[in-house]
Amino acid sequence: MNTPDVKIITGIRRSGKSKLLSAFADYIRSSDPSANVIEIDLTKLRFEKLKEYHSLNEYVEGMYKEGVVNYLMIDEVQMCKGFELVVNSLHSEEKFDIYLTGSNAFLLSSDLATLFTGRHIVIHVFPLSFKEYCTYFDIAVDDDIQTAFTNYIQVGGMSGSYPYSRQADRAKYIRDVYETILIRDLVEKYRLGNATMMKRLSHYLMDNISNVSSSRNICNELAKDGMTANHTTVGNYIEYLCNAFVFYEAKRYDVKGKTYLQSLNKYYIADTGMRFAELGKRNMDWGRMLENIVFIELLRRGYEVYVGKLYQKEIDFVAMKGSDKLYIQVSDDIAGETTFKREVAPLLQIRDAYPKLLLARTRNEETDYEGVRIVDIPRWLMELSQSEAGFGAFVEDEVQNAQAGDEGLALDLPILLRRRSIGRNVPQVRGVGRERVASLRQP
C-alpha cells in the first residue's frame, strides 16, 4: 500500500481477482475512513462511457481529492481500449495508488513491461487453498479434514464451482473455464493455428505432473496422435500455458553445488480440480496430486520452488524465501518401512542445517526422525505460516521502514493478500482473506 508502483492483480481465470480487489477496497475504507477509494468496474453498465480512454482519464481526474490518500481500482481494465495510456499518465502524476485487474489475454506477465512505462508490482492470486476451502465449508481442524482433503484434491480451489451440488456440474464449470483460457487467452491472442495441438499438449502435461518433461518427449507423444510439431513450437506452447497460469514450471537446483540447472524441468497445474475435470481418474496418481498441491501451496506462501538434485537422488522441493531454505519430500503413504526409508534418505544426506520436512498422508500427529519433521499433509496445509504467525511484529517493522523512507515496503497488497490467512484465530488485520471467501460465497 502507498508505494509508487502500479499494482497488477493477476492469476488464472476465475481465481477471485475481482472479488479480492473489492474486499481490499472494503478493508481500506474500514482502516482509513478518510481515504478516497475510486472503484471502477468496466463490466458494469454505469461505467460504459469510461471504455473510451479520454473519458476514463477525465473521470478519474475529476474524482481526485486533495489532502487524503487516493486509491484507484480498475477492474477488467482491458475493456477500455488504450487503458495503458491512462494508467501511465496517472502514474506519472504520482497522485494515485493504482490497482488493476484484467483478463489474462491482455495482462499476461510477458506483456506488462511493454504496457506500463513505470514500475509495477504483480500480485499473484491462486485458486483457494485447502485452508480457504475448509473456511468456505466451515470445516475445522478437529473435523474430518482427511475426507475434506480427499474431496479437495478432486474439487480443487476454483470456488465458482462450489455452489453446484453435483460433481458433474462442478466439473463442467471448471472445463468451461479451461476452454475459455485455451481459446480466448491463448489461441486467439497468439493467433495459433492449431487449438487441438494446444489442448493435447495441455493434457500431456496434466498426465505427467511431477515428471520430467522435455520438448523432445512431447514431440514424440504428439507424433503418436498424428500431430507434427518441432521443439520450438512445443516450447512456445508451454510458455503460453505458463503465462496464462494454467501450469507452473519448477526448475532444478543442485543441492551440493548450489547451482541452478537449465534442463529437465517439471510442470505443475494451477489447480488439481482442473486436471480431474478434464481427465477424470484416468492415470490418476494420488502421490503426484499431493506433490502438486504442496508445490502450489509453497508458491502461495511466497517461496521460490525448485526440484532438488543431490548426487543421483532427487528431492521433491527446495523452497527458498530470502535467506531461508526448506527441503521437502512428499509421499502418499510412508507406512511401509521400505517406502519410508526411500523417502527420508535424500533428506538425511543433506549436510546443511536448513529445515527438512517429509509430508505424507500419515493421518497422525507430527513426529520427528533424525531431525526431519514428518507431518500429515492436510495438517500442514492448515498450519499458520511463519509470516502469518508473526504478522503483528512484521507490521511494526514495516511501519518503521516506511518512516525511514524505505520504498521497498513489504506492507502492501502482496503481503495483505498473497500471504493471506483466513483460518480460525487469525489476527483481525488479516481480515482481507476472510472477506475474500465471504464474497466468493455470494451468488
Backbone hydrogen bonds in HBPLUS format (Angstrom, degrees):
<---DONOR---> <-ACCEPTOR-->    atom                        ^
c    i                          cat <-CA-CA->   ^        H-A-AA   ^      H-
h    n   atom  resd res      DA  || num        DHA   H-A  angle D-A-AA Bond
n    s   type  num  typ     dist DA aas  dist angle  dist       angle   num
A0006-VAL N   A0119-ARG O   3.09 MM 113  6.46 164.9  2.11 138.5 140.0     1
A0121-ILE N   A0006-VAL O   2.80 MM 115  6.12 157.1  1.85 150.1 155.4     2
A0007-LYS N   A0098-ILE O   2.91 MM  91  6.09 173.9  1.91 152.0 152.0     3
A0100-LEU N   A0007-LYS O   2.84 MM  93  6.27 150.2  1.93 158.9 168.9     4
A0008-ILE N   A0121-ILE O   2.81 MM 113  6.09 169.6  1.82 170.6 173.0     5
A0123-ILE N   A0008-ILE O   2.82 MM 115  5.85 169.3  1.83 144.0 147.5     6
A0009-ILE N   A0100-LEU O   2.81 MM  91  6.03 167.3  1.83 176.2 173.4     7
A0010-THR N   A0123-ILE O   2.90 MM 113  6.05 163.8  1.93 152.8 157.4     8
A0125-VAL N   A0010-THR O   2.79 MM 115  6.03 154.4  1.86 158.7 167.6     9
A0020-LEU N   A0016-GLY O   2.89 MM   4  5.95 151.7  1.97 145.6 153.9    10
A0021-LEU N   A0017-LYS O   2.97 MM   4  6.23 153.2  2.04 148.0 154.7    11
A0022-SER N   A0018-SER O   3.04 MM   4  6.30 159.3  2.08 149.6 154.9    12
A0023-ALA N   A0019-LYS O   2.89 MM   4  6.13 154.7  1.95 146.3 153.6    13
A0024-PHE N   A0020-LEU O   2.90 MM   4  6.12 149.6  2.00 144.4 152.8    14
A0025-ALA N   A0021-LEU O   3.02 MM   4  6.30 149.8  2.11 144.5 152.3    15
A0026-ASP N   A0022-SER O   3.11 MM   4  6.46 155.5  2.17 146.8 152.6    16
A0027-TYR N   A0023-ALA O   2.96 MM   4  6.24 149.6  2.05 142.6 151.6    17
A0028-ILE N   A0024-PHE O   2.95 MM   4  6.27 154.8  2.02 150.9 156.4    18
A0029-ARG N   A0025-ALA O   3.07 MM   4  6.35 164.6  2.09 150.8 154.6    19
A0030-SER N   A0026-ASP O   3.03 MM   4  6.25 151.1  2.12 146.3 153.8    20
A0031-SER N   A0027-TYR O   2.97 MM   4  6.14 148.5  2.07 146.6 155.3    21
A0032-ASP N   A0028-ILE O   2.73 MM   4  5.67 148.6  1.83 156.2 162.8    22
A0035-ALA N   A0032-ASP O   2.96 MM   3  5.59 162.3  1.99 123.6 129.3    23
A0036-ASN N   A0069-VAL O   2.93 MM  33  6.14 171.1  1.94 162.5 165.3    24
A0071-TYR N   A0036-ASN O   2.81 MM  35  6.09 163.0  1.84 154.3 160.2    25
A0038-ILE N   A0071-TYR O   2.75 MM  33  5.92 174.9  1.76 162.4 164.2    26
A0073-MET N   A0038-ILE O   2.83 MM  35  6.05 167.1  1.85 174.7 170.8    27
A0040-ILE N   A0073-MET O   2.83 MM  33  6.16 154.7  1.90 167.2 172.8    28
A0075-ASP N   A0040-ILE O   2.76 MM  35  6.14 167.2  1.78 165.6 170.2    29
A0044-LYS N   A0041-ASP O   2.98 MM   3  5.75 167.0  2.00 124.8 129.0    30
A0042-LEU N   A0075-ASP O   3.23 MM  33  6.23 163.9  2.26 152.6 150.3    31
A0047-PHE N   A0044-LYS O   3.09 MM   3  5.74 159.0  2.14 116.1 122.5    32
A0048-GLU N   A0045-LEU O   3.00 MM   3  5.05 163.3  2.03 116.1 116.3    33
A0050-LEU N   A0047-PHE O   2.92 MM   3  5.44 148.4  2.02 115.5 125.3    34
A0051-LYS N   A0048-GLU O   3.20 MM   3  5.84 161.7  2.23 120.7 122.0    35
A0055-SER N   A0052-GLU O   2.98 MM   3  5.46 118.1  2.38 112.0 126.5    36
A0056-LEU N   A0052-GLU O   3.02 MM   4  6.30 153.9  2.09 151.3 159.6    37
A0057-ASN N   A0053-TYR O   3.01 MM   4  6.14 163.4  2.04 145.8 149.5    38
A0058-GLU N   A0054-HIS O   2.97 MM   4  6.19 162.2  2.00 149.0 154.0    39
A0059-TYR N   A0055-SER O   2.92 MM   4  6.06 158.9  1.96 149.0 154.5    40
A0060-VAL N   A0056-LEU O   3.07 MM   4  6.28 169.0  2.08 154.2 156.4    41
A0061-GLU N   A0057-ASN O   3.00 MM   4  6.17 168.4  2.02 153.0 156.5    42
A0062-GLY N   A0058-GLU O   3.00 MM   4  6.10 148.7  2.10 141.7 150.4    43
A0063-MET N   A0059-TYR O   3.10 MM   4  6.38 128.3  2.38 140.5 153.7    44
A0063-MET N   A0060-VAL O   3.05 MM   3  5.13 137.6  2.23  99.5 111.5    45
A0064-TYR N   A0061-GLU O   3.39 MM   3  5.45 158.1  2.44 100.9 107.2    46
A0097-ASP N   A0070-ASN O   2.83 MM  27  6.21 158.8  1.87 157.2 164.6    47
A0072-LEU N   A0097-ASP O   2.87 MM  25  5.94 166.4  1.89 142.0 145.7    48
A0099-TYR N   A0072-LEU O   2.76 MM  27  6.09 152.3  1.83 164.5 173.1    49
A0074-ILE N   A0099-TYR O   3.00 MM  25  6.47 159.7  2.05 160.6 162.9    50
A0101-THR N   A0074-ILE O   3.05 MM  27  6.52 147.5  2.16 160.7 160.2    51
A0079-MET N   A0076-GLU O   3.14 MM   3  6.05 171.1  2.14 126.3 129.1    52
A0077-VAL N   A0101-THR O   3.00 MM  24  6.30 165.4  2.02 161.7 157.1    53
A0080-CYS N   A0077-VAL O   3.15 MM   3  6.01 169.8  2.16 124.8 127.1    54
A0083-PHE N   A0080-CYS O   3.04 MM   3  5.31 134.8  2.25 143.8 136.1    55
A0085-LEU N   A0082-GLY O   2.99 MM   3  5.61 142.7  2.13 116.9 126.2    56
A0086-VAL N   A0083-PHE O   3.06 MM   3  5.22 118.0  2.46  99.9 114.5    57
A0087-VAL N   A0083-PHE O   2.94 MM   4  6.25 168.7  1.95 160.8 163.4    58
A0088-ASN N   A0084-GLU O   2.93 MM   4  5.93 165.7  1.95 142.4 147.0    59
A0089-SER N   A0085-LEU O   3.06 MM   4  6.10 153.1  2.13 137.5 145.1    60
A0090-LEU N   A0086-VAL O   2.86 MM   4  6.09 171.6  1.87 161.0 162.8    61
A0091-HIS N   A0087-VAL O   2.85 MM   4  5.89 159.1  1.89 149.7 156.5    62
A0092-SER N   A0088-ASN O   3.08 MM   4  6.15 147.9  2.18 138.0 145.5    63
A0093-GLU N   A0090-LEU O   3.13 MM   3  5.28 137.7  2.31  99.6 111.2    64
A0094-GLU N   A0091-HIS O   3.17 MM   3  5.40 148.3  2.28 103.8 112.7    65
A0106-PHE N   A0103-SER O   2.96 MM   3  5.63 158.7  2.00 118.0 124.2    66
A0107-LEU N   A0103-SER O   3.01 MM   4  6.20 139.1  2.18 143.7 155.6    67
A0111-ASP N   A0108-LEU O   2.87 MM   3  5.49 157.3  1.92 122.0 129.2    68
A0114-THR N   A0111-ASP O   3.04 MM   3  5.44 128.9  2.31 108.1 121.5    69
A0115-LEU N   A0111-ASP O   3.03 MM   4  6.28 154.3  2.10 153.9 162.1    70
A0116-PHE N   A0112-LEU O   2.99 MM   4  6.02 172.7  1.99 161.4 161.9    71
A0128-LEU N   A0157-GLY O   2.89 MM  29  4.22 146.1  2.01 131.0 119.9    72
A0133-TYR N   A0129-SER O   2.82 MM   4  6.05 153.4  1.89 147.2 155.6    73
A0134-CYS N   A0130-PHE O   2.92 MM   4  6.17 155.3  1.98 147.5 152.9    74
A0135-THR N   A0131-LYS O   3.06 MM   4  6.35 148.3  2.16 139.2 148.1    75
A0136-TYR N   A0132-GLU O   2.83 MM   4  6.09 158.9  1.87 152.0 157.5    76
A0137-PHE N   A0133-TYR O   3.10 MM   4  6.40 155.3  2.16 148.0 153.6    77
A0139-ILE N   A0134-CYS O   2.69 MM   5  4.67 171.5  1.69 142.2 145.3    78
A0138-ASP N   A0135-THR O   3.16 MM   3  4.86 164.1  2.18 100.9 104.8    79
A0143-ASP N   A0140-ALA O   2.96 MM   3  5.22 153.5  2.03 106.7 115.4    80
A0145-ILE N   A0143-ASP O   2.83 MM   2  5.62 127.1  2.11 112.2  95.8    81
A0148-ALA N   A0144-ASP O   3.24 MM   4  6.50 163.2  2.27 144.9 150.0    82
A0149-PHE N   A0145-ILE O   2.80 MM   4  5.82 148.3  1.90 137.2 145.1    83
A0150-THR N   A0146-GLN O   3.06 MM   4  6.34 156.4  2.12 146.2 151.9    84
A0151-ASN N   A0147-THR O   3.04 MM   4  6.32 157.7  2.09 149.6 155.5    85
A0152-TYR N   A0148-ALA O   2.86 MM   4  6.09 151.5  1.94 143.9 152.7    86
A0153-ILE N   A0149-PHE O   2.98 MM   4  6.26 153.8  2.05 152.3 157.1    87
A0154-GLN N   A0151-ASN O   3.09 MM   3  5.42 123.7  2.42 102.8 115.9    88
A0155-VAL N   A0151-ASN O   2.78 MM   4  5.96 165.0  1.80 160.3 165.7    89
A0156-GLY N   A0152-TYR O   2.66 MM   4  5.06 152.1  1.73 134.2 144.2    90
A0159-SER N   A0157-GLY O   3.02 MM   2  5.56 113.3  2.48 112.5  95.5    91
A0161-SER N   A0158-MET O   3.00 MM   3  6.04 170.5  2.01 131.5 134.5    92
A0162-TYR N   A0159-SER O   3.02 MM   3  5.20 153.4  2.09 107.5 115.5    93
A0164-TYR N   A0161-SER O   3.25 MM   3  5.91 153.1  2.33 116.9 124.1    94
A0169-ASP N   A0166-ARG O   3.05 MM   3  5.34 123.7  2.38 102.3 115.8    95
A0170-ARG N   A0166-ARG O   3.05 MM   4  6.45 154.0  2.12 150.8 158.8    96
A0171-ALA N   A0167-GLN O   2.88 MM   4  6.10 163.9  1.91 153.6 157.7    97
A0172-LYS N   A0168-ALA O   3.02 MM   4  6.21 150.3  2.11 138.3 146.4    98
A0173-TYR N   A0169-ASP O   3.05 MM   4  6.29 156.9  2.11 145.7 150.8    99
A0174-ILE N   A0170-ARG O   3.11 MM   4  6.46 163.5  2.14 153.8 157.2   100
A0175-ARG N   A0171-ALA O   2.86 MM   4  6.10 157.7  1.91 150.4 157.3   101
A0176-ASP N   A0172-LYS O   2.92 MM   4  6.12 152.8  2.00 148.0 155.0   102
A0177-VAL N   A0173-TYR O   3.10 MM   4  6.47 152.8  2.18 146.6 153.7   103
A0178-TYR N   A0174-ILE O   2.91 MM   4  6.20 162.1  1.94 151.6 156.7   104
A0179-GLU N   A0175-ARG O   2.84 MM   4  6.07 161.2  1.87 152.9 157.3   105
A0180-THR N   A0176-ASP O   2.98 MM   4  6.15 154.5  2.04 144.8 151.7   106
A0181-ILE N   A0177-VAL O   3.02 MM   4  6.33 154.6  2.08 150.4 156.9   107
A0182-LEU N   A0178-TYR O   3.05 MM   4  6.37 165.8  2.07 153.1 156.3   108
A0183-ILE N   A0179-GLU O   2.89 MM   4  6.03 169.5  1.90 154.8 157.8   109
A0184-ARG N   A0180-THR O   2.83 MM   4  5.45 142.8  1.97 138.1 148.9   110
A0185-ASP N   A0181-ILE O   3.07 MM   4  4.84 125.4  2.38 111.4 126.8   111
A0187-VAL N   A0182-LEU O   2.81 MM   5  6.06 171.7  1.82 157.2 160.2   112
A0188-GLU N   A0183-ILE O   2.88 MM   5  5.99 154.2  1.95 158.4 165.0   113
A0190-TYR N   A0186-LEU O   2.89 MM   4  5.76 169.7  1.90 152.5 156.0   114
A0191-ARG N   A0187-VAL O   2.91 MM   4  5.43 107.1  2.45 126.2 141.1   115
A0192-LEU N   A0187-VAL O   2.94 MM   5  4.85 148.1  2.04 133.5 142.6   116
A0198-MET N   A0194-ASN O   3.40 MM   4  6.73 158.0  2.45 142.9 148.2   117
A0199-LYS N   A0195-ALA O   3.03 MM   4  6.32 158.4  2.08 149.8 155.1   118
A0200-ARG N   A0196-THR O   2.92 MM   4  6.13 158.5  1.97 148.2 154.6   119
A0201-LEU N   A0197-MET O   2.87 MM   4  6.00 158.5  1.92 150.9 156.6   120
A0202-SER N   A0198-MET O   2.96 MM   4  6.16 156.3  2.02 144.4 151.0   121
A0203-HIS N   A0199-LYS O   2.94 MM   4  6.19 157.3  1.99 148.7 154.4   122
A0204-TYR N   A0200-ARG O   2.96 MM   4  6.21 148.7  2.06 142.3 151.2   123
A0205-LEU N   A0201-LEU O   3.04 MM   4  6.41 158.3  2.09 151.2 155.7   124
A0206-MET N   A0202-SER O   2.96 MM   4  6.27 153.4  2.03 147.3 155.3   125
A0207-ASP N   A0203-HIS O   2.90 MM   4  6.11 151.1  1.99 146.5 154.0   126
A0208-ASN N   A0204-TYR O   3.05 MM   4  6.21 121.3  2.41 137.4 152.7   127
A0208-ASN N   A0205-LEU O   3.14 MM   3  4.98 140.7  2.31  93.2 104.7   128
A0211-ASN N   A0208-ASN O   2.97 MM   3  5.25 160.7  2.01 129.0 131.1   129
A0213-SER N   A0265-ASN O   3.09 MM  52  6.20 170.6  2.10 175.5 173.6   130
A0218-ILE N   A0214-SER O   3.11 MM   4  6.40 162.4  2.14 153.2 158.3   131
A0219-CYS N   A0215-SER O   2.88 MM   4  6.05 159.6  1.92 149.7 155.2   132
A0220-ASN N   A0216-ARG O   3.05 MM   4  6.33 155.3  2.11 148.5 154.9   133
A0221-GLU N   A0217-ASN O   3.03 MM   4  6.36 150.8  2.11 145.2 153.0   134
A0222-LEU N   A0218-ILE O   2.89 MM   4  6.17 161.0  1.93 156.6 161.5   135
A0223-ALA N   A0219-CYS O   2.96 MM   4  6.13 149.0  2.06 143.8 152.5   136
A0224-LYS N   A0220-ASN O   3.28 MM   4  6.59 138.2  2.47 137.5 146.8   137
A0224-LYS N   A0221-GLU O   3.15 MM   3  5.27 130.2  2.41  97.0 109.6   138
A0225-ASP N   A0222-LEU O   2.95 MM   3  5.26 139.9  2.12 104.0 115.7   139
A0227-MET N   A0222-LEU O   2.95 MM   5  5.13 161.3  1.98 141.3 137.0   140
A0226-GLY N   A0223-ALA O   2.94 MM   3  4.87 158.5  1.99 106.6 109.5   141
A0234-VAL N   A0230-ASN O   3.12 MM   4  6.42 169.2  2.13 158.5 161.2   142
A0235-GLY N   A0231-HIS O   2.89 MM   4  6.03 161.1  1.93 148.3 154.0   143
A0236-ASN N   A0232-THR O   2.90 MM   4  6.14 153.7  1.97 148.2 155.4   144
A0237-TYR N   A0233-THR O   2.92 MM   4  6.18 160.9  1.96 153.5 158.4   145
A0238-ILE N   A0234-VAL O   3.01 MM   4  6.25 158.9  2.05 152.3 157.5   146
A0239-GLU N   A0235-GLY O   3.05 MM   4  6.24 155.6  2.11 142.6 149.5   147
A0240-TYR N   A0236-ASN O   2.93 MM   4  6.24 152.0  2.00 149.9 157.6   148
A0241-LEU N   A0237-TYR O   3.05 MM   4  6.35 158.3  2.10 148.2 153.3   149
A0242-CYS N   A0238-ILE O   2.99 MM   4  6.28 150.9  2.07 148.3 156.4   150
A0243-ASN N   A0239-GLU O   2.83 MM   4  6.06 152.0  1.91 147.9 156.3   151
A0244-ALA N   A0240-TYR O   3.06 MM   4  6.33 144.1  2.19 145.7 154.3   152
A0246-VAL N   A0241-LEU O   3.02 MM   5  5.51 155.5  2.08 172.2 165.1   153
A0245-PHE N   A0242-CYS O   2.95 MM   3  4.84 158.0  1.99 103.6 109.3   154
A0270-ALA N   A0246-VAL O   2.84 MM  24  5.33 156.3  1.90 145.6 143.4   155
A0248-TYR N   A0268-TYR O   2.74 MM  20  5.26 149.2  1.84 151.0 161.7   156
A0268-TYR N   A0248-TYR O   2.91 MM  20  5.26 159.3  1.95 148.6 155.3   157
A0250-ALA N   A0266-LYS O   2.83 MM  16  5.16 165.8  1.85 148.4 149.1   158
A0266-LYS N   A0250-ALA O   3.07 MM  16  5.16 168.9  2.08 144.3 147.4   159
A0307-VAL N   A0251-LYS O   2.81 MM  56  6.05 161.6  1.84 148.1 154.5   160
A0261-LEU N   A0252-ARG O   2.92 MM   9  5.22 164.1  1.95 134.0 138.7   161
A0253-TYR N   A0307-VAL O   2.77 MM  54  5.93 150.3  1.86 156.5 156.9   162
A0309-LYS N   A0253-TYR O   2.80 MM  56  5.95 147.9  1.90 157.8 155.2   163
A0254-ASP N   A0259-THR O   2.76 MM   5  5.23 163.5  1.78 167.9 169.7   164
A0258-LYS N   A0254-ASP O   2.69 MM   4  5.32 121.5  2.03 139.9 153.8   165
A0255-VAL N   A0309-LYS O   2.92 MM  54  5.85 152.8  2.00 145.9 154.9   166
A0274-MET N   A0271-ASP O   3.06 MM   3  5.61 142.1  2.21 111.8 120.9   167
A0276-PHE N   A0272-THR O   2.99 MM   4  6.30 161.1  2.03 152.2 157.3   168
A0277-ALA N   A0273-GLY O   2.86 MM   4  5.97 153.2  1.93 141.9 149.4   169
A0278-GLU N   A0274-MET O   3.06 MM   4  6.15 153.6  2.13 144.0 150.0   170
A0279-LEU N   A0275-ARG O   2.91 MM   4  5.93 170.3  1.92 154.6 157.9   171
A0280-GLY N   A0276-PHE O   2.72 MM   4  4.49 136.0  1.91 124.6 132.1   172
A0282-ARG N   A0279-LEU O   3.28 MM   3  5.86 158.7  2.33 135.0 137.3   173
A0284-MET N   A0281-LYS O   3.11 MM   3  4.87 154.5  2.17 123.1 115.9   174
A0288-ARG N   A0285-ASP O   3.07 MM   3  5.44 122.6  2.41 105.5 118.7   175
A0289-MET N   A0285-ASP O   3.16 MM   4  6.54 151.5  2.24 148.4 156.9   176
A0290-LEU N   A0286-TRP O   2.97 MM   4  6.27 154.1  2.04 150.5 156.8   177
A0291-GLU N   A0287-GLY O   3.03 MM   4  6.30 157.5  2.08 144.5 150.7   178
A0292-ASN N   A0288-ARG O   2.90 MM   4  6.13 152.2  1.97 145.6 153.2   179
A0293-ILE N   A0289-MET O   3.00 MM   4  6.28 159.1  2.04 148.6 153.3   180
A0294-VAL N   A0290-LEU O   3.01 MM   4  6.27 160.3  2.05 153.5 158.4   181
A0295-PHE N   A0291-GLU O   2.97 MM   4  6.16 158.9  2.02 147.5 153.4   182
A0296-ILE N   A0292-ASN O   3.05 MM   4  6.33 168.6  2.06 156.4 157.9   183
A0297-GLU N   A0293-ILE O   2.98 MM   4  6.10 154.1  2.05 143.9 151.7   184
A0298-LEU N   A0294-VAL O   2.96 MM   4  6.18 151.8  2.04 149.6 156.3   185
A0299-LEU N   A0295-PHE O   3.14 MM   4  6.52 156.1  2.20 148.3 154.5   186
A0300-ARG N   A0296-ILE O   2.88 MM   4  6.12 155.8  1.93 146.9 154.4   187
A0301-ARG N   A0297-GLU O   2.94 MM   4  6.20 138.6  2.12 141.5 152.2   188
A0303-TYR N   A0298-LEU O   3.04 MM   5  5.54 163.5  2.06 154.9 149.9   189
A0302-GLY N   A0299-LEU O   2.94 MM   3  5.15 159.1  1.98 109.4 114.2   190
A0304-GLU N   A0320-MET O   2.77 MM  16  5.14 167.5  1.78 155.5 158.8   191
A0320-MET N   A0304-GLU O   2.82 MM  16  5.14 164.9  1.84 152.9 158.2   192
A0306-TYR N   A0318-VAL O   2.98 MM  12  5.08 155.4  2.04 135.0 143.0   193
A0318-VAL N   A0306-TYR O   2.75 MM  12  5.08 152.5  1.82 140.2 146.2   194
A0308-GLY N   A0315-ILE O   2.83 MM   7  4.54 142.5  1.97 153.4 153.4   195
A0315-ILE N   A0308-GLY O   2.85 MM   7  4.54 165.8  1.87 123.1 127.9   196
A0310-LEU N   A0313-LYS O   2.95 MM   3  5.22 174.0  1.96 146.6 148.5   197
A0313-LYS N   A0310-LEU O   2.88 MM   3  5.22 157.0  1.93 136.5 135.3   198
A0317-PHE N   A0328-ILE O   3.05 MM  11  5.12 158.1  2.10 153.4 152.7   199
A0328-ILE N   A0317-PHE O   2.92 MM  11  5.12 161.6  1.96 155.7 155.8   200
A0319-ALA N   A0326-LEU O   2.82 MM   7  5.03 168.4  1.83 157.8 157.6   201
A0326-LEU N   A0319-ALA O   2.82 MM   7  5.03 140.7  1.98 146.1 155.9   202
A0321-LYS N   A0324-ASP O   3.11 MM   3  5.20 160.5  2.15 132.6 136.1   203
A0324-ASP N   A0321-LYS O   3.00 MM   3  5.20 154.8  2.07 131.7 129.6   204
A0327-TYR N   A0355-PRO O   3.09 MM  28  6.42 172.4  2.09 155.8 157.6   205
A0357-LEU N   A0327-TYR O   2.83 MM  30  6.12 152.7  1.90 155.2 164.5   206
A0329-GLN N   A0357-LEU O   2.94 MM  28  6.40 154.1  2.01 157.6 165.8   207
A0359-LEU N   A0329-GLN O   2.81 MM  30  6.12 167.1  1.83 168.7 165.4   208
A0331-SER N   A0359-LEU O   2.87 MM  28  6.33 149.7  1.96 157.0 166.2   209
A0340-PHE N   A0336-GLY O   2.96 MM   4  6.14 163.5  1.98 155.2 160.4   210
A0341-LYS N   A0337-GLU O   2.98 MM   4  6.13 168.0  1.99 152.4 155.0   211
A0342-ARG N   A0338-THR O   3.04 MM   4  6.23 153.5  2.12 145.1 152.7   212
A0343-GLU N   A0339-THR O   3.00 MM   4  6.22 155.7  2.06 151.2 157.0   213
A0344-VAL N   A0340-PHE O   2.96 MM   4  6.12 158.8  2.01 155.6 161.3   214
A0345-ALA N   A0341-LYS O   3.01 MM   4  5.72 143.0  2.15 140.1 147.8   215
A0347-LEU N   A0344-VAL O   3.11 MM   3  5.47 120.4  2.48 108.0 122.3   216
A0348-LEU N   A0344-VAL O   3.13 MM   4  6.41 153.3  2.20 155.2 163.4   217
A0349-GLN N   A0345-ALA O   3.19 MM   4  6.43 132.4  2.43 146.7 159.0   218
A0349-GLN N   A0346-PRO O   3.30 MM   3  5.24 138.0  2.49  93.2 104.5   219
A0350-ILE N   A0347-LEU O   3.25 MM   3  5.53 155.1  2.32 104.7 111.9   220
A0373-ARG N   A0356-LYS O   3.05 MM  17  6.36 156.5  2.11 157.9 150.4   221
A0358-LEU N   A0373-ARG O   2.74 MM  15  6.04 170.0  1.75 172.2 175.8   222
A0375-VAL N   A0358-LEU O   3.01 MM  17  6.38 153.9  2.07 153.0 161.3   223
A0360-ALA N   A0375-VAL O   3.15 MM  15  6.47 159.5  2.19 152.5 158.1   224
A0377-ILE N   A0360-ALA O   2.93 MM  17  5.40 144.2  2.06 126.9 135.5   225
A0367-THR N   A0374-ILE O   3.04 MM   7  5.20 160.7  2.08 146.0 151.9   226
A0374-ILE N   A0367-THR O   2.89 MM   7  5.20 167.1  1.91 148.7 145.5   227
A0369-TYR N   A0372-VAL O   2.93 MM   3  5.08 157.8  1.98 138.4 145.7   228
A0372-VAL N   A0369-TYR O   2.95 MM   3  5.08 161.0  1.99 110.6 116.6   229
A0380-TRP N   A0376-ASP O   2.95 MM   4  6.21 154.6  2.01 156.3 164.6   230
A0381-LEU N   A0377-ILE O   2.93 MM   4  6.19 158.2  1.98 160.0 166.0   231
A0382-MET N   A0378-PRO O   3.17 MM   4  6.38 129.7  2.43 135.1 147.4   232
A0382-MET N   A0379-ARG O   3.14 MM   3  5.09 134.2  2.36  93.4 106.0   233
A0383-GLU N   A0380-TRP O   3.08 MM   3  5.12 156.2  2.14 102.5 110.0   234
A0388-GLU N   A0385-SER O   3.04 MM   3  5.21 124.5  2.36  99.3 113.8   235
A0389-ALA N   A0385-SER O   2.85 MM   4  6.11 163.7  1.88 159.8 164.7   236
A0390-GLY N   A0386-GLN O   3.07 MM   4  6.14 153.1  2.14 146.8 152.4   237
A0391-PHE N   A0388-GLU O   3.25 MM   3  5.09 154.2  2.32 113.4 110.4   238
A0394-PHE N   A0390-GLY O   3.04 MM   4  6.13 152.4  2.11 147.7 156.5   239
A0395-VAL N   A0391-PHE O   2.87 MM   4  6.10 155.3  1.93 154.3 158.1   240
A0396-GLU N   A0392-GLY O   3.28 MM   4  6.62 160.4  2.32 146.2 150.7   241
A0397-ASP N   A0393-ALA O   3.03 MM   4  6.34 157.7  2.08 150.6 156.2   242
A0398-GLU N   A0394-PHE O   2.97 MM   4  6.26 155.9  2.03 150.6 157.4   243
A0399-VAL N   A0395-VAL O   2.87 MM   4  6.13 151.2  1.95 154.1 161.9   244
A0400-GLN N   A0396-GLU O   3.15 MM   4  6.41 157.1  2.20 145.4 150.9   245
A0401-ASN N   A0397-ASP O   2.98 MM   4  6.31 149.3  2.08 142.0 151.0   246
A0402-ALA N   A0398-GLU O   2.85 MM   4  6.11 150.9  1.94 144.1 151.9   247
A0403-GLN N   A0399-VAL O   2.95 MM   4  6.26 156.0  2.00 149.1 155.1   248
A0404-ALA N   A0400-GLN O   3.02 MM   4  6.24 133.7  2.24 138.1 150.7   249
A0404-ALA N   A0401-ASN O   3.08 MM   3  4.99 127.8  2.36  91.2 105.6   250
A0406-ASP N   A0401-ASN O   2.92 MM   5  5.29 168.0  1.94 149.8 148.0   251
A0405-GLY N   A0402-ALA O   2.94 MM   3  5.05 156.9  1.99 104.6 111.3   252
A0412-ASP N   A0410-ALA O   2.81 MM   2  5.51 136.5  2.00 105.2  91.8   253
A0415-ILE N   A0412-ASP O   3.05 MM   3  5.70 128.0  2.34 117.3 128.6   254
A0416-LEU N   A0412-ASP O   3.11 MM   4  6.34 168.1  2.13 154.3 158.1   255
A0417-LEU N   A0413-LEU O   2.79 MM   4  5.65 152.2  1.87 154.6 159.6   256
A0418-ARG N   A0414-PRO O   2.82 MM   4  4.89 119.8  2.19 113.3 130.7   257
A0420-ARG N   A0417-LEU O   2.99 MM   3  4.73 149.4  2.09 114.6 111.2   258
A0430-ARG N   A0427-PRO O   2.97 MM   3  5.84 165.4  1.99 125.2 129.8   259
A0431-GLY N   A0428-GLN O   2.86 MM   3  5.21 145.5  1.98 125.8 125.6   260
A0433-GLY N   A0430-ARG O   3.19 MM   3  6.30 150.2  2.29 135.1 136.3   261
A0435-GLU N   A0431-GLY O   2.93 MM   4  6.22 159.9  1.98 154.8 160.5   262
A0436-ARG N   A0432-VAL O   2.95 MM   4  6.24 145.8  2.06 143.1 152.6   263
A0436-ARG N   A0433-GLY O   3.07 MM   3  5.00 117.1  2.48  90.8 106.4   264
A0437-VAL N   A0433-GLY O   3.18 MM   4  6.61 161.1  2.22 155.2 156.6   265
A0438-ALA N   A0434-ARG O   2.89 MM   4  6.12 167.1  1.91 157.2 161.5   266
A0439-SER N   A0435-GLU O   2.81 MM   4  5.93 158.4  1.86 149.4 155.0   267
A0440-LEU N   A0436-ARG O   2.94 MM   4  6.16 146.5  2.05 145.4 155.2   268
A0441-ARG N   A0437-VAL O   3.18 MM   4  6.42 127.0  2.47 140.0 152.2   269
A0441-ARG N   A0438-ALA O   3.21 MM   3  5.33 142.9  2.36  97.2 107.6   270
A0442-GLN N   A0439-SER O   3.11 MM   3  5.41 148.7  2.21 104.2 113.2   271
